[in-house]
Amino acid sequence: MRELSKIEKREAQSAAPQHTMQRDGSRKRLLRRLAVFLAFALTVVVSLNVTFYKQKATIAEKQGSIAKLKQQADQLDTEEKQLKDEVNKLNDDEYIAEIARRDYFFSNKNETIFPLKGQ
């Protein structure tokens, strides 16, 4: 019996280091897996951030361009309205006569024009 208990003690002692070695090996594998996963996750997060900030800069640039184009369109609309008004006025004979009198010194019947030096 004593021999049996001695043998069991020896087996228990020899089994303990193997178990700890197995735990150490699985712990190392776990740490390696975590390191690989964290490296992969970090790579994904960094690439997503870079893409996000590039798109944000592009959007800001496009919005600035849109604002300039809207301002230019407003100016063109205003100019178009002025030109349409000018065309309508030029179709009016009285307006043409007024311009002729003012700029080219034309006169109506029985009118005498006296040009002044200041004009």
MOPAC internal coordinates of N, CA, C and O (Angstrom, degrees):
PM7 1SCF
backbone

  N    0.0000 0     0.00 0     0.00 0    0    0    0
  C    1.4221 1     0.00 0     0.00 0    1    0    0
  C    1.5181 1   112.27 1     0.00 0    2    1    0
  O    1.2310 1   122.56 1   140.53 1    3    2    1
  N    1.3195 1   112.70 1   -39.47 1    3    2    1
  C    1.4413 1   115.62 1  -179.85 1    5    3    2
  C    1.5157 1   110.64 1   -62.87 1    6    5    3
  O    1.2310 1   121.10 1   140.21 1    7    6    5
  N    1.2731 1   115.49 1   -39.79 1    7    6    5
  C    1.4546 1   119.12 1  -179.65 1    9    7    6
  C    1.5205 1   110.64 1   -63.71 1   10    9    7
  O    1.2310 1   121.48 1   142.83 1   11   10    9
  N    1.3034 1   114.77 1   -37.17 1   11   10    9
  C    1.4570 1   119.45 1   179.43 1   13   11   10
  C    1.5255 1   110.85 1   -64.61 1   14   13   11
  O    1.2310 1   120.40 1   137.20 1   15   14   13
  N    1.3016 1   116.83 1   -42.80 1   15   14   13
  C    1.4623 1   119.57 1   179.60 1   17   15   14
  C    1.5207 1   110.59 1   -68.30 1   18   17   15
  O    1.2310 1   119.76 1   145.29 1   19   18   17
  N    1.3351 1   118.06 1   -34.71 1   19   18   17
  C    1.4554 1   120.99 1   177.28 1   21   19   18
  C    1.5312 1   110.13 1   -65.00 1   22   21   19
  O    1.2310 1   121.05 1   138.62 1   23   22   21
  N    1.3054 1   115.61 1   -41.38 1   23   22   21
  C    1.4616 1   120.31 1  -179.98 1   25   23   22
  C    1.5326 1   109.92 1   -64.85 1   26   25   23
  O    1.2310 1   120.80 1   138.16 1   27   26   25
  N    1.3107 1   116.07 1   -41.84 1   27   26   25
  C    1.4712 1   119.72 1   178.81 1   29   27   26
  C    1.5180 1   111.10 1   -63.56 1   30   29   27
  O    1.2310 1   120.34 1   140.96 1   31   30   29
  N    1.3215 1   116.95 1   -39.04 1   31   30   29
  C    1.4638 1   120.89 1   178.61 1   33   31   30
  C    1.5240 1   110.23 1   -63.99 1   34   33   31
  O    1.2310 1   120.50 1   136.90 1   35   34   33
  N    1.3285 1   116.66 1   -43.10 1   35   34   33
  C    1.4567 1   120.76 1   179.72 1   37   35   34
  C    1.5318 1   110.70 1   -62.55 1   38   37   35
  O    1.2310 1   121.01 1   136.67 1   39   38   37
  N    1.3044 1   115.67 1   -43.33 1   39   38   37
  C    1.4596 1   119.88 1   179.43 1   41   39   38
  C    1.5273 1   110.91 1   -64.24 1   42   41   39
  O    1.2310 1   121.03 1   140.16 1   43   42   41
  N    1.3132 1   115.64 1   -39.84 1   43   42   41
  C    1.4635 1   119.61 1   179.06 1   45   43   42
  C    1.5251 1   110.39 1   -64.64 1   46   45   43
  O    1.2310 1   120.60 1   139.51 1   47   46   45
  N    1.3372 1   116.46 1   -40.49 1   47   46   45
  C    1.4590 1   120.20 1   179.78 1   49   47   46
  C    1.5281 1   111.01 1   -68.10 1   50   49   47
  O    1.2310 1   120.36 1   139.26 1   51   50   49
  N    1.3156 1   116.91 1   -40.74 1   51   50   49
  C    1.4598 1   119.56 1  -178.83 1   53   51   50
  C    1.5354 1   111.30 1   -73.98 1   54   53   51
  O    1.2310 1   119.73 1   152.14 1   55   54   53
  N    1.3223 1   118.13 1   -27.86 1   55   54   53
  C    1.4606 1   121.68 1   179.75 1   57   55   54
  C    1.5242 1   111.44 1   -74.16 1   58   57   55
  O    1.2310 1   119.89 1   148.58 1   59   58   57
  N    1.2956 1   117.81 1   -31.42 1   59   58   57
  C    1.4599 1   121.52 1  -178.02 1   61   59   58
  C    1.5289 1   112.09 1   -62.42 1   62   61   59
  O    1.2310 1   118.16 1   132.18 1   63   62   61
  N    1.3080 1   121.12 1   -47.82 1   63   62   61
  C    1.4615 1   119.35 1   179.41 1   65   63   62
  C    1.5241 1   112.47 1   -64.86 1   66   65   63
  O    1.2310 1   119.21 1   144.79 1   67   66   65
  N    1.3147 1   119.11 1   -35.21 1   67   66   65
  C    1.4562 1   120.95 1   177.96 1   69   67   66
  C    1.5268 1   110.17 1   -63.73 1   70   69   67
  O    1.2310 1   120.98 1   138.54 1   71   70   69
  N    1.3041 1   115.73 1   -41.46 1   71   70   69
  C    1.4650 1   119.93 1   179.65 1   73   71   70
  C    1.5299 1   110.24 1   -63.66 1   74   73   71
  O    1.2310 1   120.61 1   137.41 1   75   74   73
  N    1.3303 1   116.43 1   -42.59 1   75   74   73
  C    1.4597 1   119.29 1   179.43 1   77   75   74
  C    1.5178 1   110.14 1   -67.43 1   78   77   75
  O    1.2310 1   119.77 1   143.55 1   79   78   77
  N    1.3143 1   118.04 1   -36.45 1   79   78   77
  C    1.4583 1   120.03 1   177.45 1   81   79   78
  C    1.5244 1   110.22 1   -64.49 1   82   81   79
  O    1.2310 1   120.51 1   140.58 1   83   82   81
  N    1.3168 1   116.63 1   -39.42 1   83   82   81
  C    1.4538 1   119.93 1   178.23 1   85   83   82
  C    1.5303 1   109.97 1   -65.07 1   86   85   83
  O    1.2310 1   120.62 1   139.52 1   87   86   85
  N    1.3342 1   116.41 1   -40.48 1   87   86   85
  C    1.4687 1   119.80 1   179.09 1   89   87   86
  C    1.5255 1   110.27 1   -64.94 1   90   89   87
  O    1.2310 1   120.81 1   138.82 1   91   90   89
  N    1.3318 1   116.06 1   -41.18 1   91   90   89
  C    1.4672 1   119.68 1   179.07 1   93   91   90
  C    1.5273 1   110.68 1   -64.16 1   94   93   91
  O    1.2310 1   120.08 1   139.55 1   95   94   93
  N    1.3102 1   117.45 1   -40.45 1   95   94   93
  C    1.4603 1   121.53 1   179.32 1   97   95   94
  C    1.5156 1   111.75 1   -65.26 1   98   97   95
  O    1.2310 1   120.39 1   135.74 1   99   98   97
  N    1.3236 1   116.86 1   -44.26 1   99   98   97
  C    1.4640 1   118.94 1   179.07 1  101   99   98
  C    1.5247 1   110.71 1   -69.90 1  102  101   99
  O    1.2310 1   120.01 1   149.58 1  103  102  101
  N    1.3088 1   117.59 1   -30.42 1  103  102  101
  C    1.4640 1   120.71 1   177.31 1  105  103  102
  C    1.5337 1   109.52 1   -67.58 1  106  105  103
  O    1.2310 1   120.84 1   138.09 1  107  106  105
  N    1.3286 1   116.00 1   -41.91 1  107  106  105
  C    1.4655 1   119.69 1   177.93 1  109  107  106
  C    1.5295 1   110.75 1   -63.48 1  110  109  107
  O    1.2310 1   120.52 1   137.08 1  111  110  109
  N    1.3294 1   116.62 1   -42.92 1  111  110  109
  C    1.4606 1   120.12 1   178.08 1  113  111  110
  C    1.5240 1   110.74 1   -62.21 1  114  113  111
  O    1.2310 1   121.01 1   138.67 1  115  114  113
  N    1.3303 1   115.68 1   -41.33 1  115  114  113
  C    1.4632 1   120.16 1   178.80 1  117  115  114
  C    1.5290 1   110.40 1   -62.17 1  118  117  115
  O    1.2310 1   120.70 1   135.41 1  119  118  117
  N    1.3310 1   116.27 1   -44.59 1  119  118  117
  C    1.4648 1   119.66 1   179.07 1  121  119  118
  C    1.5286 1   111.22 1   -63.82 1  122  121  119
  O    1.2310 1   120.22 1   139.96 1  123  122  121
  N    1.3368 1   117.18 1   -40.04 1  123  122  121
  C    1.4622 1   120.08 1   176.82 1  125  123  122
  C    1.5203 1   110.99 1   -62.45 1  126  125  123
  O    1.2310 1   120.45 1   136.27 1  127  126  125
  N    1.3158 1   116.75 1   -43.73 1  127  126  125
  C    1.4677 1   120.56 1   179.15 1  129  127  126
  C    1.5255 1   110.93 1   -62.31 1  130  129  127
  O    1.2310 1   121.03 1   136.03 1  131  130  129
  N    1.3369 1   115.64 1   -43.97 1  131  130  129
  C    1.4691 1   119.23 1   178.42 1  133  131  130
  C    1.5326 1   111.06 1   -62.78 1  134  133  131
  O    1.2310 1   120.48 1   139.35 1  135  134  133
  N    1.3255 1   116.68 1   -40.65 1  135  134  133
  C    1.4653 1   119.93 1   179.78 1  137  135  134
  C    1.5281 1   110.57 1   -63.90 1  138  137  135
  O    1.2310 1   120.17 1   136.67 1  139  138  137
  N    1.3171 1   117.28 1   -43.33 1  139  138  137
  C    1.4657 1   120.86 1   178.79 1  141  139  138
  C    1.5234 1   110.26 1   -64.69 1  142  141  139
  O    1.2310 1   120.68 1   136.43 1  143  142  141
  N    1.3231 1   116.30 1   -43.57 1  143  142  141
  C    1.4674 1   119.76 1   179.19 1  145  143  142
  C    1.5268 1   111.05 1   -62.75 1  146  145  143
  O    1.2310 1   120.29 1   135.16 1  147  146  145
  N    1.3370 1   117.06 1   -44.84 1  147  146  145
  C    1.4643 1   120.16 1   179.84 1  149  147  146
  C    1.5310 1   111.31 1   -64.20 1  150  149  147
  O    1.2310 1   120.21 1   140.90 1  151  150  149
  N    1.3254 1   117.21 1   -39.10 1  151  150  149
  C    1.4672 1   119.83 1   177.62 1  153  151  150
  C    1.5281 1   110.21 1   -63.50 1  154  153  151
  O    1.2310 1   120.39 1   137.04 1  155  154  153
  N    1.3136 1   116.86 1   -42.96 1  155  154  153
  C    1.4632 1   121.34 1   178.39 1  157  155  154
  C    1.5288 1   110.61 1   -64.11 1  158  157  155
  O    1.2310 1   120.64 1   134.01 1  159  158  157
  N    1.3392 1   116.38 1   -45.99 1  159  158  157
  C    1.4676 1   120.32 1  -179.58 1  161  159  158
  C    1.5261 1   110.67 1   -63.08 1  162  161  159
  O    1.2310 1   120.41 1   139.03 1  163  162  161
  N    1.3263 1   116.83 1   -40.97 1  163  162  161
  C    1.4612 1   120.55 1   179.10 1  165  163  162
  C    1.5294 1   110.72 1   -63.79 1  166  165  163
  O    1.2310 1   120.56 1   139.11 1  167  166  165
  N    1.3184 1   116.54 1   -40.89 1  167  166  165
  C    1.4643 1   120.75 1   177.85 1  169  167  166
  C    1.5240 1   110.67 1   -61.83 1  170  169  167
  O    1.2310 1   120.44 1   136.16 1  171  170  169
  N    1.3176 1   116.77 1   -43.84 1  171  170  169
  C    1.4664 1   120.85 1   179.88 1  173  171  170
  C    1.5246 1   110.62 1   -64.21 1  174  173  171
  O    1.2310 1   120.30 1   134.99 1  175  174  173
  N    1.3329 1   117.03 1   -45.01 1  175  174  173
  C    1.4695 1   120.89 1  -178.51 1  177  175  174
  C    1.5273 1   110.60 1   -63.91 1  178  177  175
  O    1.2310 1   120.25 1   136.71 1  179  178  177
  N    1.3178 1   117.14 1   -43.29 1  179  178  177
  C    1.4683 1   120.29 1  -179.81 1  181  179  178
  C    1.5259 1   110.56 1   -64.16 1  182  181  179
  O    1.2310 1   120.33 1   135.83 1  183  182  181
  N    1.3259 1   116.97 1   -44.17 1  183  182  181
  C    1.4686 1   118.92 1  -179.82 1  185  183  182
  C    1.5270 1   111.36 1   -65.39 1  186  185  183
  O    1.2310 1   120.09 1   143.29 1  187  186  185
  N    1.3258 1   117.43 1   -36.71 1  187  186  185
  C    1.4671 1   119.98 1   176.99 1  189  187  186
  C    1.5235 1   111.21 1   -65.71 1  190  189  187
  O    1.2310 1   120.34 1   139.01 1  191  190  189
  N    1.3341 1   116.96 1   -40.99 1  191  190  189
  C    1.4671 1   120.11 1   178.71 1  193  191  190
  C    1.5258 1   111.26 1   -64.62 1  194  193  191
  O    1.2310 1   120.39 1   137.61 1  195  194  193
  N    1.3196 1   116.86 1   -42.39 1  195  194  193
  C    1.4666 1   120.05 1   179.04 1  197  195  194
  C    1.5230 1   109.99 1   -61.33 1  198  197  195
  O    1.2310 1   120.58 1   134.64 1  199  198  197
  N    1.3167 1   116.50 1   -45.36 1  199  198  197
  C    1.4633 1   120.81 1   179.15 1  201  199  198
  C    1.5250 1   110.78 1   -62.27 1  202  201  199
  O    1.2310 1   120.52 1   136.59 1  203  202  201
  N    1.3239 1   116.60 1   -43.41 1  203  202  201
  C    1.4646 1   121.27 1  -179.62 1  205  203  202
  C    1.5251 1   110.99 1   -60.06 1  206  205  203
  O    1.2310 1   119.92 1   132.38 1  207  206  205
  N    1.3295 1   117.75 1   -47.62 1  207  206  205
  C    1.4558 1   120.11 1  -177.21 1  209  207  206
  C    1.5285 1   111.94 1   -70.21 1  210  209  207
  O    1.2310 1   119.94 1   146.71 1  211  210  209
  N    1.3273 1   117.72 1   -33.29 1  211  210  209
  C    1.4617 1   119.26 1   175.47 1  213  211  210
  C    1.5234 1   110.40 1   -65.05 1  214  213  211
  O    1.2310 1   120.43 1   136.80 1  215  214  213
  N    1.3218 1   116.78 1   -43.20 1  215  214  213
  C    1.4631 1   120.04 1   179.42 1  217  215  214
  C    1.5240 1   110.78 1   -66.65 1  218  217  215
  O    1.2310 1   120.44 1   143.30 1  219  218  217
  N    1.3264 1   116.76 1   -36.70 1  219  218  217
  C    1.4623 1   120.54 1   178.51 1  221  219  218
  C    1.5299 1   110.15 1   -63.08 1  222  221  219
  O    1.2310 1   120.22 1   137.50 1  223  222  221
  N    1.3227 1   117.19 1   -42.50 1  223  222  221
  C    1.4634 1   120.97 1   178.47 1  225  223  222
  C    1.5270 1   110.74 1   -65.37 1  226  225  223
  O    1.2310 1   120.34 1   139.43 1  227  226  225
  N    1.3136 1   116.96 1   -40.57 1  227  226  225
  C    1.4637 1   120.95 1   178.88 1  229  227  226
  C    1.5218 1   110.61 1   -64.17 1  230  229  227
  O    1.2310 1   120.45 1   138.05 1  231  230  229
  N    1.3175 1   116.74 1   -41.95 1  231  230  229
  C    1.4720 1   120.94 1   179.34 1  233  231  230
  C    1.5232 1   110.25 1   -63.56 1  234  233  231
  O    1.2310 1   120.29 1   136.77 1  235  234  233
  N    1.3337 1   117.05 1   -43.23 1  235  234  233
  C    1.4678 1   119.93 1   179.27 1  237  235  234
  C    1.5291 1   110.59 1   -62.07 1  238  237  235
  O    1.2310 1   120.75 1   139.48 1  239  238  237
  N    1.3191 1   116.17 1   -40.52 1  239  238  237
  C    1.4676 1   120.30 1   178.42 1  241  239  238
  C    1.5263 1   110.93 1   -64.03 1  242  241  239
  O    1.2310 1   120.54 1   136.71 1  243  242  241
  N    1.3100 1   116.58 1   -43.29 1  243  242  241
  C    1.4697 1   120.96 1   179.81 1  245  243  242
  C    1.5282 1   110.69 1   -65.46 1  246  245  243
  O    1.2310 1   119.99 1   141.32 1  247  246  245
  N    1.3374 1   117.63 1   -38.68 1  247  246  245
  C    1.4645 1   120.01 1   179.12 1  249  247  246
  C    1.5235 1   110.82 1   -65.42 1  250  249  247
  O    1.2310 1   120.32 1   141.67 1  251  250  249
  N    1.3309 1   117.00 1   -38.33 1  251  250  249
  C    1.4612 1   120.19 1   175.52 1  253  251  250
  C    1.5179 1   111.25 1   -62.81 1  254  253  251
  O    1.2310 1   121.08 1   138.68 1  255  254  253
  N    1.3096 1   115.54 1   -41.32 1  255  254  253
  C    1.4617 1   120.55 1   178.27 1  257  255  254
  C    1.5274 1   110.72 1   -64.68 1  258  257  255
  O    1.2310 1   120.56 1   139.47 1  259  258  257
  N    1.3198 1   116.54 1   -40.53 1  259  258  257
  C    1.4704 1   121.04 1   178.61 1  261  259  258
  C    1.5201 1   110.43 1   -62.79 1  262  261  259
  O    1.2310 1   120.31 1   137.54 1  263  262  261
  N    1.3351 1   117.02 1   -42.46 1  263  262  261
  C    1.4653 1   120.30 1  -179.91 1  265  263  262
  C    1.5324 1   110.67 1   -62.24 1  266  265  263
  O    1.2310 1   120.47 1   136.84 1  267  266  265
  N    1.3417 1   116.70 1   -43.16 1  267  266  265
  C    1.4666 1   119.80 1   178.81 1  269  267  266
  C    1.5243 1   111.03 1   -63.43 1  270  269  267
  O    1.2310 1   120.71 1   137.64 1  271  270  269
  N    1.3232 1   116.25 1   -42.36 1  271  270  269
  C    1.4658 1   119.73 1  -179.29 1  273  271  270
  C    1.5288 1   111.64 1   -67.16 1  274  273  271
  O    1.2310 1   120.03 1   144.00 1  275  274  273
  N    1.3317 1   117.55 1   -36.00 1  275  274  273
  C    1.4672 1   120.02 1   176.81 1  277  275  274
  C    1.5196 1   110.48 1   -64.75 1  278  277  275
  O    1.2310 1   120.75 1   138.08 1  279  278  277
  N    1.3347 1   116.17 1   -41.92 1  279  278  277
  C    1.4607 1   119.82 1   178.70 1  281  279  278
  C    1.5326 1   109.90 1   -63.35 1  282  281  279
  O    1.2310 1   120.77 1   137.73 1  283  282  281
  N    1.3092 1   116.13 1   -42.27 1  283  282  281
  C    1.4615 1   120.25 1   178.65 1  285  283  282
  C    1.5309 1   110.84 1   -64.18 1  286  285  283
  O    1.2310 1   120.02 1   140.62 1  287  286  285
  N    1.3287 1   117.57 1   -39.38 1  287  286  285
  C    1.4669 1   121.22 1   178.37 1  289  287  286
  C    1.5247 1   110.38 1   -64.83 1  290  289  287
  O    1.2310 1   120.07 1   140.15 1  291  290  289
  N    1.3405 1   117.48 1   -39.85 1  291  290  289
  C    1.4651 1   120.57 1   177.47 1  293  291  290
  C    1.5275 1   110.90 1   -62.52 1  294  293  291
  O    1.2310 1   120.59 1   137.50 1  295  294  293
  N    1.3291 1   116.47 1   -42.50 1  295  294  293
  C    1.4632 1   119.86 1   178.42 1  297  295  294
  C    1.5274 1   110.96 1   -62.82 1  298  297  295
  O    1.2310 1   120.87 1   138.53 1  299  298  297
  N    1.3195 1   115.93 1   -41.47 1  299  298  297
  C    1.4637 1   119.39 1   179.41 1  301  299  298
  C    1.5243 1   111.41 1   -66.88 1  302  301  299
  O    1.2310 1   119.93 1   143.21 1  303  302  301
  N    1.3292 1   117.74 1   -36.79 1  303  302  301
  C    1.4649 1   120.63 1   176.39 1  305  303  302
  C    1.5212 1   110.82 1   -63.07 1  306  305  303
  O    1.2310 1   120.83 1   136.32 1  307  306  305
  N    1.3351 1   116.02 1   -43.68 1  307  306  305
  C    1.4653 1   120.16 1   178.74 1  309  307  306
  C    1.5284 1   110.46 1   -62.59 1  310  309  307
  O    1.2310 1   120.93 1   135.93 1  311  310  309
  N    1.3166 1   115.84 1   -44.07 1  311  310  309
  C    1.4690 1   119.68 1   179.06 1  313  311  310
  C    1.5268 1   111.09 1   -63.67 1  314  313  311
  O    1.2310 1   120.45 1   141.00 1  315  314  313
  N    1.3178 1   116.75 1   -39.00 1  315  314  313
  C    1.4692 1   120.63 1   178.50 1  317  315  314
  C    1.5272 1   110.81 1   -62.82 1  318  317  315
  O    1.2310 1   120.20 1   137.55 1  319  318  317
  N    1.3324 1   117.23 1   -42.45 1  319  318  317
  C    1.4678 1   120.43 1   178.55 1  321  319  318
  C    1.5239 1   110.56 1   -62.73 1  322  321  319
  O    1.2310 1   120.44 1   137.29 1  323  322  321
  N    1.3378 1   116.76 1   -42.71 1  323  322  321
  C    1.4597 1   120.27 1   179.52 1  325  323  322
  C    1.5267 1   110.98 1   -62.96 1  326  325  323
  O    1.2310 1   120.81 1   138.12 1  327  326  325
  N    1.3203 1   116.05 1   -41.88 1  327  326  325
  C    1.4673 1   119.33 1   179.89 1  329  327  326
  C    1.5235 1   111.73 1   -67.08 1  330  329  327
  O    1.2310 1   120.15 1   142.39 1  331  330  329
  N    1.3315 1   117.32 1   -37.61 1  331  330  329
  C    1.4686 1   119.95 1   177.22 1  333  331  330
  C    1.5218 1   110.50 1   -65.26 1  334  333  331
  O    1.2310 1   120.33 1   139.86 1  335  334  333
  N    1.3382 1   116.97 1   -40.14 1  335  334  333
  C    1.4631 1   120.20 1   176.53 1  337  335  334
  C    1.5292 1   110.32 1   -62.62 1  338  337  335
  O    1.2310 1   120.76 1   138.26 1  339  338  337
  N    1.3254 1   116.15 1   -41.74 1  339  338  337
  C    1.4639 1   120.37 1   179.47 1  341  339  338
  C    1.5297 1   110.69 1   -63.35 1  342  341  339
  O    1.2310 1   120.33 1   139.01 1  343  342  341
  N    1.3317 1   116.98 1   -40.99 1  343  342  341
  C    1.4706 1   120.60 1   177.97 1  345  343  342
  C    1.5201 1   110.04 1   -63.07 1  346  345  343
  O    1.2310 1   120.27 1   135.79 1  347  346  345
  N    1.3238 1   117.09 1   -44.21 1  347  346  345
  C    1.4727 1   120.37 1   178.70 1  349  347  346
  C    1.5276 1   110.92 1   -61.31 1  350  349  347
  O    1.2310 1   120.48 1   138.50 1  351  350  349
  N    1.3267 1   116.69 1   -41.50 1  351  350  349
  C    1.4597 1   119.95 1   179.24 1  353  351  350
  C    1.5296 1   110.98 1   -66.66 1  354  353  351
  O    1.2310 1   120.52 1   141.24 1  355  354  353
  N    1.3281 1   116.61 1   -38.76 1  355  354  353
  C    1.4677 1   119.55 1  -179.10 1  357  355  354
  C    1.5206 1   112.08 1   -69.78 1  358  357  355
  O    1.2310 1   119.81 1   161.99 1  359  358  357
  N    1.2964 1   117.96 1   -18.01 1  359  358  357
  C    1.4652 1   120.88 1   174.49 1  361  359  358
  C    1.5291 1   111.49 1   -80.69 1  362  361  359
  O    1.2310 1   120.32 1   169.63 1  363  362  361
  N    1.3227 1   117.00 1   -10.37 1  363  362  361
  C    1.4659 1   121.90 1   179.83 1  365  363  362
  C    1.5374 1   108.84 1   -92.12 1  366  365  363
  O    1.2310 1   120.52 1   -54.95 1  367  366  365
  N    1.3529 1   116.61 1   125.05 1  367  366  365
  C    1.4678 1   121.19 1  -177.47 1  369  367  366
  C    1.5222 1   112.04 1   -65.49 1  370  369  367
  O    1.2310 1   119.82 1   143.81 1  371  370  369
  N    1.3030 1   117.94 1   -36.19 1  371  370  369
  C    1.4667 1   120.60 1  -179.01 1  373  371  370
  C    1.5294 1   110.86 1   -64.87 1  374  373  371
  O    1.2310 1   120.26 1   140.64 1  375  374  373
  N    1.3121 1   117.11 1   -39.36 1  375  374  373
  C    1.4671 1   121.08 1   178.99 1  377  375  374
  C    1.5297 1   110.23 1   -65.60 1  378  377  375
  O    1.2310 1   120.58 1   138.83 1  379  378  377
  N    1.3270 1   116.50 1   -41.17 1  379  378  377
  C    1.4672 1   120.31 1   178.64 1  381  379  378
  C    1.5288 1   110.03 1   -63.72 1  382  381  379
  O    1.2310 1   120.48 1   138.96 1  383  382  381
  N    1.3255 1   116.68 1   -41.04 1  383  382  381
  C    1.4693 1   120.13 1   178.50 1  385  383  382
  C    1.5280 1   110.28 1   -64.26 1  386  385  383
  O    1.2310 1   119.96 1   141.38 1  387  386  385
  N    1.3120 1   117.68 1   -38.62 1  387  386  385
  C    1.4691 1   121.45 1   178.81 1  389  387  386
  C    1.5293 1   110.63 1   -63.30 1  390  389  387
  O    1.2310 1   120.48 1   136.55 1  391  390  389
  N    1.3298 1   116.68 1   -43.45 1  391  390  389
  C    1.4682 1   120.56 1   178.75 1  393  391  390
  C    1.5293 1   110.08 1   -65.32 1  394  393  391
  O    1.2310 1   120.41 1   138.80 1  395  394  393
  N    1.3192 1   116.81 1   -41.20 1  395  394  393
  C    1.4703 1   120.37 1   179.84 1  397  395  394
  C    1.5229 1   110.51 1   -62.80 1  398  397  395
  O    1.2310 1   119.86 1   138.30 1  399  398  397
  N    1.3214 1   117.87 1   -41.70 1  399  398  397
  C    1.4622 1   121.05 1   178.74 1  401  399  398
  C    1.5249 1   110.75 1   -67.20 1  402  401  399
  O    1.2310 1   120.32 1   137.09 1  403  402  401
  N    1.2961 1   116.99 1   -42.91 1  403  402  401
  C    1.4633 1   121.20 1  -175.55 1  405  403  402
  C    1.5274 1   111.75 1   -71.05 1  406  405  403
  O    1.2310 1   120.19 1   131.70 1  407  406  405
  N    1.3282 1   117.25 1   -48.30 1  407  406  405
  C    1.4630 1   120.30 1  -171.81 1  409  407  406
  C    1.5327 1   113.74 1   -93.43 1  410  409  407
  O    1.2310 1   120.12 1   149.30 1  411  410  409
  N    1.3318 1   117.37 1   -30.70 1  411  410  409
  C    1.4628 1   119.62 1  -172.24 1  413  411  410
  C    1.5276 1   113.24 1  -117.46 1  414  413  411
  O    1.2310 1   119.98 1  -170.99 1  415  414  413
  N    1.3231 1   117.65 1     9.01 1  415  414  413
  C    1.4627 1   124.10 1   175.73 1  417  415  414
  C    1.5204 1   113.12 1    57.74 1  418  417  415
  O    1.2310 1   120.06 1  -143.60 1  419  418  417
  N    1.3213 1   117.49 1    36.40 1  419  418  417
  C    1.4635 1   120.04 1   171.90 1  421  419  418
  C    1.5192 1   108.25 1   -76.97 1  422  421  419
  O    1.2310 1   121.49 1   -24.06 1  423  422  421
  N    1.3218 1   114.75 1   155.94 1  423  422  421
  C    1.4618 1   118.17 1  -178.79 1  425  423  422
  C    1.5170 1   110.20 1  -134.51 1  426  425  423
  O    1.2310 1   121.56 1   -23.05 1  427  426  425
  N    1.3121 1   114.62 1   156.95 1  427  426  425
  C    1.4615 1   120.45 1   173.60 1  429  427  426
  C    1.5209 1   108.21 1   -80.07 1  430  429  427
  O    1.2310 1   121.15 1    -3.82 1  431  430  429
  N    1.3435 1   115.40 1   176.18 1  431  430  429
  C    1.4649 1   119.45 1   176.49 1  433  431  430
  C    1.5207 1   108.26 1   -64.52 1  434  433  431
  O    1.2310 1   121.64 1   -37.69 1  435  434  433
  N    1.3084 1   114.47 1   142.31 1  435  434  433
  C    1.4610 1   123.13 1   178.26 1  437  435  434
  C    1.5333 1   111.81 1    62.93 1  438  437  435
  O    1.2310 1   119.47 1  -150.48 1  439  438  437
  N    1.3318 1   118.62 1    29.52 1  439  438  437
  C    1.4565 1   122.92 1   177.16 1  441  439  438
  C    1.5226 1   108.12 1  -117.97 1  442  441  439
  O    1.2310 1   120.93 1   -41.08 1  443  442  441
  N    1.3036 1   115.84 1   138.92 1  443  442  441
  C    1.4573 1   120.27 1   176.98 1  445  443  442
  C    1.5247 1   107.76 1  -118.42 1  446  445  443
  O    1.2310 1   121.06 1   -45.31 1  447  446  445
  N    1.3304 1   115.57 1   134.69 1  447  446  445
  C    1.4662 1   119.89 1  -177.79 1  449  447  446
  C    1.5173 1   108.00 1  -105.63 1  450  449  447
  O    1.2310 1   121.06 1   -48.76 1  451  450  449
  N    1.3171 1   115.59 1   131.24 1  451  450  449
  C    1.4569 1   122.69 1   177.07 1  453  451  450
  C    1.5301 1   107.55 1  -116.97 1  454  453  451
  O    1.2310 1   119.93 1   -79.25 1  455  454  453
  N    1.3068 1   117.74 1   100.75 1  455  454  453
  C    1.4713 1   119.14 1   179.69 1  457  455  454
  C    1.5172 1   110.55 1   -70.96 1  458  457  455
  O    1.2310 1   120.62 1   -42.00 1  459  458  457
  N    1.3016 1   116.41 1   138.00 1  459  458  457
  C    1.4576 1   122.39 1   177.66 1  461  459  458
  C    1.5218 1   108.74 1  -104.78 1  462  461  459
  O    1.2310 1   120.16 1   -26.68 1  463  462  461
  N    1.3231 1   117.29 1   153.32 1  463  462  461
  C    1.4600 1   120.50 1  -176.66 1  465  463  462
  C    1.5331 1   112.40 1   -66.95 1  466  465  463
  O    1.2310 1   118.96 1   148.89 1  467  466  465
  N    1.2818 1   119.60 1   -31.11 1  467  466  465
  C    1.4711 1   123.32 1  -178.15 1  469  467  466
  C    1.5187 1   112.58 1   -70.24 1  470  469  467
  O    1.2310 1   119.43 1   164.52 1  471  470  469
  N    1.3084 1   118.70 1   -15.48 1  471  470  469
  C    1.4669 1   120.46 1  -175.22 1  473  471  470
  C    1.4851 1   112.35 1  -105.06 1  474  473  471
  O    1.2310 1   120.10 1   180.00 1  475  474  473

